[in-house]
Amino acid sequence: MSYPGYPPPAGTYPPQPGFYPSQPAGYPPQPGTYPPQTGGYPPQPGGYPPQPGAYPPQSGGYPPQPGAYPPQLPTGSWGGGPSGGYPSTAPGSFPAPGYNAGMPGGTMPQQQYPAMGFPGQPGQTMPGYPQAPSPNPPMPGFGGAPAPMPGYPNAPSPNPSMPAYGGGGAMPVAPVVNRGFRGTIMDFPGADPLKDVEVLRKAMKGFGTDEQAIIDLLGSRSIKQRVPLCRAYKTSYGKDLVKDLRSELSGDFRALVMAMLKSPTELDVSELHDAMKATGTDEACLIEILSSRSNAEIREINRLYKETYKKSLEEAIKSDTSGHFGRLLIALSQGNRDERENVDVSLAQQDAQALYAAGENKLGTDESKFNAILCARSKPHLRTVFYEYQKMCGRDIESSISREMSGDLESGMLAVVKCIKNTPAFFAWRLYKSMKGLGTKDRTLIRIMVSRSEVDMLDIHQEYVKNYGKSLYTHIHGDTSGDYRKLLIKLCGGND
């Protein structure tokens, strides 16, 4: 029995370098294979001689046969051919010379029979057959290979960073990298509020106060472990912990301990209120808090402020500030910033052009445009806006703000930009200014050390050293003293 394109059974293939070894009697007939077809390749004595350019073009190719190749091109392998058989080409064509690098002269790939052994050696698979390593590993997408070609239905793209062929789509946005916990104060394992208040009571009882015991306890408890201490103290002793500590401690150390017993929202509300109640306004404190908190945190601040002081935060801002700076604070206090991480570069370019048109490119400045963009757009978006702005006009946004604005509005806008560009660097700058020069702005130092100790204090450390050439620890150690310094060092996380 002969097959189209195969030599008679009595013959054998001549030895080919790097291919199948010679076998007596060639391939035996297999049930379920292709029946003899007329019009195929006539038998060639001695196998296929090497031909330049491989097989000459044939018109029509194989006619459709029942049980053979279907007329359509099913998916599953390169060119739509069935997986495990010939690597299909388009109908009516043949492989180009040299398509299979492992076959001299670019000869036609041979059909692979599943798990067929050599004659007389049942069960031994031939090299290159399914379930056995091939001497010529198939290229992705060729017959029998697992990788589909890009663009075929339901096939994943081999280049996932690019839009899939035929599928379109935008370039994916890089996911936000989770760097893990970046604070310096963590939960103390097994902390018990009732036992902790017993330590505090003992530290204050009798003659004198054991400040070191207070430092060791508060400096090793997280905010969520410190806040319940007030209720636990009242439950155990029927007294107010804050009042007892206030009567026993003094100075900046007392102020730091009081701040550490407040929740983050309570501390922010207290700081905002105090920044507006005294003679003069601490504009930097207002901007620092409102520009660095999330929408949810600002909304909680608004709720607690109204509950505590019987007037809204917005009313307090209106009564204490005015003009464009007051509008900037009111805009920030709404807690309505876009918080999506995705960035539309074309919109960022439009915003950069709008900022340029509102400032550098006109006589006078349209401060409302700066407000609208800086207070409403997401922080990732604004970082892209600042980059596009510098590309467009040749100077950074801070330089333009300094050229176009002055006074509290200039300071406020610059602080908002600094915070958006790099929040840890912004707080490193605020800490540096609080300790620079004669005297220390202890209120600022306490507020930032307490509020950032469980957020990004480790990143603030890095920015401080990078920008100011000395560690935060060194600066705190040289600018403060006594128990106040000891507790600050605990929040700082010790020596860098």
N, C-alpha and C positions, 0 to 999 in steps of 0.2 A: 504494500500500500504506500503510495507516495503522497506528499503534501506539496501544495504550491510553494515554490521558493525554497524547498528543502531537498537535499540530495536523496537518492534512493537509500533504503536502509543498509544495503551492503557497503556503502561508502562511509567514510568518516571525514570530519572536518580536519583540515591541515592544522598543525600546532600553531597557535598564535601567542606571541609574547605577552605575558601579563593577563591572559584570559583563561578560559576553561581548558583543562588538560584534555588530550584526545581520549575519546571513549569508543570502545568497540560498538559497532552497529548503530551509532548515533542515538537519537531519542527513540525509545519504543513508543508505539501508539498509545495514546491515553484516552480513556472514555471521556466524553463530554467536550473534546477539543473541536477545532474547526474541521469540518469534512473537506474532502478534496474539492478544490475549485478549479474550474477551467479558466483560462485567460490569465493565470498568475504568472509567476516567473518560471520559466522552464528549468528543469534540473540541470545543474552544471556539474560535470565530473570534477571530482576533487575539491568540492566546496566552492565558495565564492572567491574568485581571485580579487586581489585589491584593484579597485577601480578609482581613477581620479574623479573627484566630484561625487562619489558614491553612485547611487542608482540614477539612471536617466529618468527624466520626467515621464510618467505614464498617464494616459488620459483616463479619467473616470475612477481610477483606483479600484478597490474591491467593490463589487456590487453588493447591495444589501442582501443579507441572508437571514433566514429565520434562525434564531439561536446564536447568531454571531453579533457583530457590532450593530447597535441600533443606529438609525439614520441621524437622530439628534445627538448633541454633544452633552452627555450628562456631566454634572460637576463631580469633583472629587480628586482630580489630579490635573497635571499640567495640560492645558489645551482642552480640558473637558473629558479626557479619556478615562477609562475605568482604572481605578487604583489597582496596581499589581500587574497590569498588562503592558502593552506597548505604550511608551509615552506618546500620546496622540499628537498629531499635527492637524492643521486645518484640512478639510476634505479636499482630496485631489492633489495633495502636495506631499513631499517627503522631507526627511530631516536634511538640514544643510550639512555639507562636508565638515567633519571634525566636531559634530555636535556633542558626541560622547568622547570626552578626552581620553578615556581608557581604551578606546577601540581604534586601532590603526586605520588611517585613511577615512575616518568618519563613517564607518560601516553602520548598517542598520542595527539598532538594539534588538536583542533576542528576547523572545517571549519567556517569561518566568513562570514555571509550574510550581504550585505550592508544595513545599516539603517533599520533593521527589529525590530519592537517593540514586546513587550510581547503580547501574545494573549489577545485580548480585550483592548489593550492599544496602538492603532496605533500612530506612530510618535515618540514613546519613544525608544531611542536606548539602546541596551544592553551594559553593561560595556565590554570593550574590542573590541567592533565592530568599524568599521571605523567611524571616526568623533566623537568618544566619548573616553574619557580617559580610558585606560585599567588598571585593578587592577594589571596586570603583564606587565609592559612596555616592549615592544619587544626590544631585543638586536639589535644593528645596523647590518643591512644586512638580518635580518629574514623577513618572509613574512609581507608585509605591512609597514615595517620600511623604512625610506627614505634613509638611508646611504648605498651606494653600497660597495661591498667587494673590497679591493685593487686588482689591476691587471686585473679587468674585462674591456672589451672594453668601452672606453669613460667614465670611472668612475674615478673621482679624488681620489688621494690617501688620506686616513685619516691621514697619517703622511707626510705632505707636505715637511718637512725638509729632508726626506730621498728620494733617488731615487725610483720611483714607481716600484712596482713589474712588471716584464715582460717588462717594458719600458726602464730600464737602465738609463743612464745619469749621469753626474758628480754632485757632491754636489754643491748646489747653492752658489754663492758668496754673502756675506752679503752686502746689499746696503750701499752706502755712506750716512752717517748720515748728514743731513742738519741741522747745529746748528743755522742757521739764521745769521743775521748781527752781526759781531764781532768787528766792528770799534767803535770809540768814536766820530767821526764827521759825522753828518748826514745832509741831505738836510734841509735847513731852509724853513719852509712853507711860500709860497708867496713871496720869494725873487725876487727883481726886479733889474737887473743890472744898469739901469739908476738911480734909487734912491740910490743904493749902492755907485755908483761913486760920487754922489752928497755929500754923507756923507764923503767920502775920500777927496774930493776936499775941503770941509769945514774944515776938520781936518788939512790940510796942508796950508790953506790960511792964510795970515796975519802973525803976529809976533808969532813965536814959532809953535810947532806942538802938536796936541792933540793925543798923542800916545794911550791913553786909547780907544778913538773912533776907531782907526785902529785895536787895539787888539780885541775889542768887535765885530767888523764887520767880520774881517777875521777869527777869532776864532769860528764863528758860521755859516760859509758857507762851503759847501762841495767843493771838487775840481772842479766839473762840474759847480758850481756856482761862483767860484773864477776866473777861466780861462777867461770867457767872459768879465771880468771887464776891461781888457786892451783895448779891442776894444770899449766897451761902453764909456770909459773915453775919448778916442780919438774922438769918434763920438760926444760927448757932448762938449768937450773943445778944441779939436784940438791939444792936447798935449799927450805926452807919459807918461802913469801912472808909468811905471818902473823907468824912468828917474827922474820923480818928487819925487817919494818915496826914490829913492837912494840919492837924494840931501837933503832930509829932515831928513833921519834916519842915524844911524851909527852903527858900531860894529856888534856883533852877532845878535842883534835884526834886523838889516837891512838884514843880510844874511838869517835869517829865513823868513822874509816877502818876499824876492825875491824868495825863494824856494817855498813858498806857492802859488805864482802866476803862477807857471809853471805846465804844464800837467805832469802826471806821466812819460811819455816817454821823454819829454823835460828835466825833472829833471835827469832821468837816463843817458841820452846822455851827459848832461853837467857834471855830476859827473864822468862818465867814461873818458871823454876827459881830465878833470882836473886832474884825477888820473894818467894820463900818460904824461901830458905836463910839469909838474914842474920837478925840479931836484929830481931824485929818483921817484920811482913808488909806488903808494898806492895799493899794491897787494891785501890787505884785502878788499878794496872797490871793486876791479874788481871781485873777487870771490863772494863777498856778493851779488852783483847785478846779475851776470850771473848764479849763482847757485839757486837763489830764484825766478826768473821770469819764466813765462810760455813760451811755444814755440811761441805763437802769440805775446807776449810782446817782446821777443828777436828779432823776425823778424822785428817788428816795430822800435825797437831800431836801428837795422842795417840800415833800410831805412832812418831814420831821421839823423843818424850819417853821412851817405854818403852825404845826401842832405845839411847838415849844414857845414861839414868840408872838403868836396870835396875829401875824401878818405874813404875807407871802414873801419869798425871797425876791421876786421881781419888784414888789413894792419897796422893799428895803433898798434895792439897787437904784431904783428911780429917785428915791429921796436922798441918796448920798452921792450920786454921780450924775453927769449930764453929757449932752452932746454925743458925738460919734463914739466916744469911749463908753458911755453909758449904754448906747445901742449895741455895741460889741458884747458887753457883759450880759445884757438881756438876751441877745441871740444865743450866746453860749449856755445860758441858764435854762433854755427850753428843753435840753436833752433830746434834741431831734436830729442829730447828725446821722447821715447815712453810714451804716456800719458794715456794708457789704465789703468782702475782700477783693472781688473782681474789679479789674481796672479796664475802662474803655479808653484806649489811647487817643482815639479821635476826639472824644469829649474832653480829655485832658488837654489836648492841643487847643481846642476851642476856648477852654477856661484860661489857659495861658495867654492867648491872644486877647481875651476880654480883660484880664488884669493889666496887660500892657496898654490896651486902649484906655483903661480907666486911670492910669497913672502916668507912666513915662511918655506916652504918645499924645498927651493932651495938655492944654493949659489948665492948671488946677488938677484936683484929684477927685475922682468919684469914690468916696469912702464906702458908700453903700454897696458897690460892686465887690469890693474887698470883703466886706462883712458877709454878703450873700454866699460867696464862694468859700471863704475860710471857715465859716461856721456851719455850713450845711453839707459839704462834700465829705466823703470818707477819707480817713487818713492815708490809706494806700493810694487813693486817687490823687490826693493833694501832693503826695511825694512825687508822683509822676508829673503833675502840673508844674511843680517847682523845677524839675529837671527840664521839661519842655520850655519853660520860661527862660531859663539860663541859656539854652541852646538858641532860642529865638532872638533875644536882645543882648546877649553877651555879658550880662551881669546877673548875680543871684537875686532872689526875691527880697532878701533882707536889705541889700544895698538900695534897691528901688524904694522900699518902705522908708528907709532912713532919709532918702532924698525927697520923698513926697509928703511925709507926715512929721509931726513933732509932738512933744509933750507926752501925756498919758496914752494917747492913741498910738503913737509910735512905739512906746514901750510895750503896750498891750499887744499890738499886732506882731511885734518881733518875738514876744514870748510865745504867742500862739504858734507862730511858724517854727520856732525852735522845738517846741514840744511835739509838734506833728512830725518834724523831720527825724528826730531821735529823742524819744522820751527819757531814756536813762542819761543821755548827755545833757538834756535840759535840767534834770534834777541834780546832776553833778555840778552844773553851772550855778544853780541856786544855792547849793551847799557851799561852794567855793566863795560866792559873794557874801554868804552869811558869816564866814569866818575871816574874810580878807580885811586887812586894815586894822585900825584901832577899834577894839571892842568887838563883841560877837552878837549877831542878831539871833539870840537864843530861841525866840519863838519860832522862827523859820527853821532853825536847826532841829528843834524838837519835833515840829510837825512833819518834816520830811523823813527824819530817821524813824519815827513811829509808823507813819503811813506807808512807807515803802519797804519796811523790813521784811514783809512777807509777800512782796510783789516782785521787785527787780533790783534789790540792793546789790546783788553780785554783779549785775551789769553796770550799775552806778559806780561800783568800785573800779571796774575796768576803764570806764570813760574818764573817771577822775584822774587816774594815773596817766592815761594817754594824753589828756588835755592840759594837765597842770603839773606834771613831772614829779608828783609826790603822792603817796597813798592817802586815802581818806582817813585811815587809822592814824597815820602820822599827824595829819592836820588836826584831827579831833584831840589827839593826845597832847598836842602842843598848845591848843587854844582853850582847853577846859581843864578842870581840876576836881579833885575829891570824889565824893560818891556820884556826883553828876557825871563825871568823866567815866567812872566805872560802868555805869548803866548804859551810857551812850556806846561804849566799846562793845558791850554785850549785843546791842542792836546792830552795830556795825559788823559783827561777826568775828571780832578779834583782829589780830595783826594780819595784813595781807600777805 
